[in-house]
């Protein structure tokens, strides 16, 4: 089984559904938005090779590449307080995601290597879920219920300013998530040697099983 590569992304969420969201946005140009389907991490829905939809990179020495990242959506509530426009953060939705259209796997893997590699790829997704759960807890303590004043001469302008303020908060969370994911992915690859060291990979697998309980 040869080595694999991975990519990380942060995708904003508009309308979450159960497991698959089809209106995720990834900016590709200031005037353009690319709509991407994604898979949200779910304890009963493991990755399948059919989820890897992109054509393999012929220049890569890897056997697979997983596009894994996060989606976030802060929910804000408007509180009317006299002549000022006050808002509060009601919730900060965070999810680990897998992007099929940006993920690929080579053909003609042996049955054994295919199963081992897929398990390893699932591990990358599980790492993102671990990070998301830990961040949800800290984010909730830090931001849930936080009230703030939005500037604006009318309600519409105040809402725009409220969104701008919350977006700055989300960007801080984004950066923290990406840094943690990069660090954990590097450690995961190093310890398991891209899934080739069976014992270390199995220890990670047991750790990830706890996410599904």
Beta strands, then each sheet from edge to edge (+ up, - down):
strand 1: 5-12
strand 2: 20-29
strand 3: 32-40
strand 4: 64-81
strand 5: 84-98
strand 6: 104-105
strand 7: 147-150
sheet 1: 1+ 4+ 5- 3+ 2-
sheet 2: 1+ 4+ 6-
sheet 3: 1+ 4+ 5- 7+
end
